[in-house]
Amino acid sequence: MLNNSLFRSLAVALSVLGMLHAEAQNITGYRYWFNDDVAAVNVVDLAPMPAIDQEPTLTSVTLPLGHHLVTLQFRDADGRWSAPWTTHFVQRGTTVDHLEYWFNDDVANSTSVSVTPGEAPVMSEPLASNSLPIGFHTVTVRTVDARGERSVPYTTGFTRNGGAIAGYEYWLDDAYEDRTGADIGPTGTLDLIAALPVPTTEGDHLITIRFRDAEGGWSVPLSSTFSFFVGLEEIAGVSNYLIFPNPVNEQLSLRVDATIPTDLRIQVTDAGGRTVQHLDRWIASGIAHHSWDISALAQGTYLLRISSAGQSIHMPFVKH
């Protein structure tokens, strides 16, 4: 069978030739041959019709792989043939049954892997990149069909990392020289909100964190903003309010320093003071934090209202 690009070309030709022929007679068939070999012509009969707007079946499976020509003519009800129409096509193989890939243009050391045969092959094993050094690389992949024909190579870049996460470091407001780091096991977790250092100034701040793998490679740094409030004495025994992140998309976190266990009621209000979302009550003790899902809020500016024993404070945040 011919490839899809040829089918599209033939569909256009059939539509044009069919309309030209329809002025005289119905089309009753067509014939075709490959590579100017008229002696090996194939004739296909059709039910009489004024125009052909469907793809014909041209059998090319006996041709070798590579470039070829096909010539097509149409027959009318009086047995007359149209002018020949010739186009070029590429004879390809059958379904893909394996892939070849190599790294950094080193095609001499390519690797072949089996895939689920078909027009959309599925690869079930990862590319073997363990022998590559840490850093940036390229990988090139091409398909191979059952007849041995290879596709056009596809190349993309990637970064080779070094296994499980083994550590991290973070810093505030681009002060990289004052960064804080620590080790962390492959199954360990980092409570970033609890670990956030108390800034020296009130207001919005930036925290940047990156992770180290077992081979010493570092991830891309990730940054987020948060808001820090001091000097709020309305709620006795509670200070150092920290909202993270700000702006926020889904999960809003609040961290406080409570010298004694304190029952806090948390609400979200709009700029006019109307409550738009009630959050959980929270008993804070020591340096503690809590998170709430605010994804249902519309984008805009809000206030986080914190109340306890008849006292309250309001802190602004932005919902993205």
N, C-alpha and C positions, 0 to 999 in steps of 0.2 A: 504494500500500500504506500501511497505517496505521503510526504510530510505535510504538516498543516499549512506552511507558508505557500506551498504549491496549491493546496486546496483553495486557499483564499484567492490566489491569482486566477485559478480556473473558474471560481464562482463569478468573478467579475467578467471574465471573458464569455462565459456561458450566457450571462444576462445580456451583454451587448450583442453578441452574435445571434442570440435567440430573438431579440427584438428586431434586428435587421432582417432575419429570415422570415419572421412572422408576417411581413407584408405580402409575401408570395404564398407560402405553404406552411403547414404544420411541420414541426421537426419530428422525425420518426426514428432517429438513431444517431450515433456518432461512432467514429473510429479513431484510433490513436496508434502511434508507434514511437519507439525510443531511438535516439541517436541516429536519425535519418535512415534507419533500417526499415524502409517501406515494405519490404518483403515479409516482415514479421508483424504486419498490421493486425490489430485486434478490433473487431466490430461488435458494437453493443446496440441491440434493437430497443426502441422505446415505444410506449403507447403514444400515438400522435398528440402533440401539444404545441401551442403557438410559441411558447418560450420555455427555456429551461432555467430555473433559478435554484437548482440543487447541485450538490457536489457529485461529480461522476466517480465511479469506481475504476481506477486505473491500476492494474496489478503490476507492481515493479519488483516483487520479491526475488526474481531471478537475476536481477542486475547486481553487479559487484558494488561494494561501497565506494562512494565518491560522487563526482559531478556528472550529470547526464542532461540530455535534452529530451523533451517530449513534444510531439506534434499532434494536434487535435483538429478534426474536421466534423461538421454536422451534415446530416442528410435530411432532405425534405421529402414530401409525399410523392414527388415525381422522380425520386431517385437521384437528384442532383446533390453534389457535395459543395459545401462552402469553401472559401479560401482557407488554406492551412494556417493554423496558429501555433507557433512554437515558443516554448519558454524553457528556462533552465531550472534544475532542481538538484538537490543533494540526496543521494540514497543513503539513509542511515540504517543502523542496526535495529534490533528488537528492543525489548525492555531492559532496563538497567539491572545488572546483577551484582556489581561491586563498585567500590570507590577507590581512588588513589589519592593520597595526600602527602605533602612534604612541607618542611619548615624552611624559611629563610632562603628560598630559591634553590635549595639543595635537592634538585629533582633526582639526582643519582641515588639518593637514600630515601626514595619514596616508599610508602607503606600501603599495601593493598588490604582492604577489609571487605568482607561480605555484607550485603544488605538484603533486605526483603525485596525480591524482584518486583518490578513494576515501573510505571511511568513516574511515580512519586516515591523513590526509594526511601526506606527507613533504616537509619544506622543505629545499631543497638549497643555500641561500645564507644567509650570516649577516645579522643585522639591522644596518642601516647606522646606526651610532652615532658615526661619526668626527667629526661636527660638534658633538657635545655637549661641554660643558666637563668637566674632571676633577671627579669627585665622585659623589654619590648621585643616582639618577634612577629613574623608573618607566617601564615599558613595558606597553602594553595591546595584546592580540592578540585577533582574532576571525576566525572562518572565514566564507567566503562560498560557497554552493553554486551549482550550475549554473543554478538558477532565480533567483539573486540574493538569496536569503534569508540574513541574517547571524545568527550565533550570539550568545549572551550574551558580552560582552567579559570577558576575563580579564586582570587587572593584577598585576604583581609588581615588586619592587624589584631594583636591581642597582647596581654601582659601576663607573663609567667610569674605566679606567686609561689610562696614556699611552704605550702601546707597549712596546718591548723594555726589558729591565732595563738600567740604566745605572750603578747603584751600590748600595751597601749600608752599613749601620752596625749595630754591636752593642755591648752593654754587659753588665756583670756585676752581679748582685744588686741590681737596680733602681737602680743608680748611673747614671742616664741622663746626668747632666752630665759623666760621664767616658767617654762613648761613643767608639768608634773607628769611622771610616768610610773608604771608599775607592771609587774608580770601578771599574767592571767592564764589559767590552764585551759586546755581545749574544751572542757565542759563547763568552764566558769562563766559567770555573768557579771556584768558591770552595771551597777545602779548609778547611772550618770547624774541623775537629779540629786541623789544623796551626796554624791562626791563633788558637786559643784562648789568651788571655793567662794567665800564671801568676798565680793568686790570691795575696793576701797572707796568707791563713790556710788551715790545713788543714781538710778536711771537705767537706760538700756545698755546691755553689754553683749559682746560676741564671744561664744565659746567654740573652739575648733579642736577636733579630736581625730586621731588616726590610729590604726592598729598595726602591730608588728606580727609577722608570721614566724614559723619555726626556723626558717632559713634566713631571717634578718631582713626580709623585704617589708616595706611599708605600704599601707593602703593609701588611696587618695584621701586627703584631709576633708572632713565633713564639718560644716559650720552651721550654727544656729544662734539666734538671738534670744535673750531673756531679759526680764526687768527685775530690778532690785530696789526695794523700798526700805528706808530707815527713818527714824524719827517719828514713827506712828505710835503714839502712846495711848490711843483710845481704848485698846483692849489690854487690860493689865496682865503683865507677865508674858506677853507675846511680842516678838520683834523679828527683825531681819526677814521680811516677807520677800519671797522670790517666786516670780511667775515664769514658767518655762513650758514651751517656747512662746515667744511673743514677737511677731504674729504667730497664730496657731491655726492648724487645719482641722484636726479631729480631737486629739487628747490634750487637755489643758491641765497642767500640774502646778500645784502650789506647795512651796516649802516654807516652813516657819520655824522659829526657835521659841519654844514654850518652856518657861522655867518651871511651871507646874502643869499637870494635866488640865486642859481647857477644852470645854465643849464649844465647838464652832459651828455656826450655821452659815452655809455658803449659797449665795444666789447670784444670778447674772441679771443685770439691769441694763436698760438702754440709756441713752444720753439724757432722757427726760425723767429717769428714776423709776420707770415702770419695770416690774420683774418680768423677764422673758423666759427664764429657766431656773427651776429650783434644783440645786445640787444636794448631794448627801450631807447629813450632819456628820461631823468628824471630831473625834476627841484627839487633840494633838498633845504630844508629850515629848519634851526634848527637841532635838533637831529632827523633824518629821516632815513627810510629804505625802500628798494624796493626789490622785488624778481623776478627771471626769471626762466623759464623752460629750463634746459640744458640737459634733458634726452636723446636727440638725439646725443649728443657728445659721441665719443668712449672713452673708459677708457684711462686715461693717465694724464700727467701733463700739465697745461695750465697757461696762464696769463690773468688776468682781466685788460683790458686797460680802464682807465677813463680819458676822455679828456674834456677840457673846455677852450675856448678863446685862443687856440693855445698852451695850456699847457696840459701835460699828465703825468700819473704815471702808473706803472704796478705792480700788486700784484699776486703772484703765488697761485694756488689752484690745487687740485687733484680731478679728476672725477673717481668715482668707477662704 
